[in-house]
Structure formats: structure tokens, C-alpha cells
Amino acid sequence: MSIACSYCIASKGLTLRSSHLFETDEELIEHIEMEHDMPVAREGETQEQTMARFKAKNPRAGGPECQCPSCLRGRGSPLADIYTLVDQIRGSR
């Protein structure tokens, strides 16, 4: 069974392509980090380790093309509020 990205569903609807469906949690986490520019801590990582790993592999993060909610909000994109809502829904489970 495939896992869909909640951020892609919220921003693109349910008409997802196979490139937005994942077979494992690790594939989904990699997608979130590289496509949506949001760091995801792995088991046993400290916040500092997570950020160091994330920044090393994703040079776009924090730059003018960054797709994280904070940077999107700074550019006035409505996706920032959508992604924040997704986080709130996911956090309430």
C-alpha cells in the first residue's frame, strides 16, 4: 500500500502522480525534506544533528527557492497557511 504526502494532497488535491506516492516511511520523509524543505528528525537524532544533516543535503533550504512554510509565508504564499494547517491536523492525531 502506498503512502501519500499530506502536503502534496493539501496543495495539489487528490490527483496525485505516482511521484507523490511512497512505499516506505523513509521515502516519504526524504520527499518531505527535499520537496517541501522541512527537516524531519530521525530516531535518535538531536535537533542539532537533524538540522546539520538536513542543511548538508538540501542547499535550497532557507534560500530564495525554499518551500518550507516559514519561507513561503515570507514570500506571501498561501501554501504556508495550508502547510501549517496540515501540521496542526497531523499533530492532533
Residue, then its C-alpha position, 0 to 999 in steps of 0.5 A: m500500500s502506498i503512502a501519500c504526502s499530506y502536503c502534496i494532497a493539501s496543495k495539489g488535491l487528490t490527483l496525485r502522480s505516482s511521484h507523490l506516492f511512497e512505499t516506505d516511511e523513509e521515502l516519504i520523509e526524504h520527499i518531505e525534506m527535499e520537496h517541501d524543505m522541512p527537516v524531519a528528525r530521525e530516531g535518535e537524532t538531536q535537533e542539532q544533528t537533524m538540522a546539520r544533516f538536513k542543511a548538508k543535503n538540501p542547499r535550497a533550504g532557507g534560500p530564495e527557492c525554499q518551500c518550507p512554510s516559514c519561507l513561503r509565508g515570507r514570500g506571501s504564499p498561501l501554501a504556508d497557511i495550508y502547510t501549517l494547517v496540515d501540521q496542526i491536523r497531523g499533530s492532533r492525531 
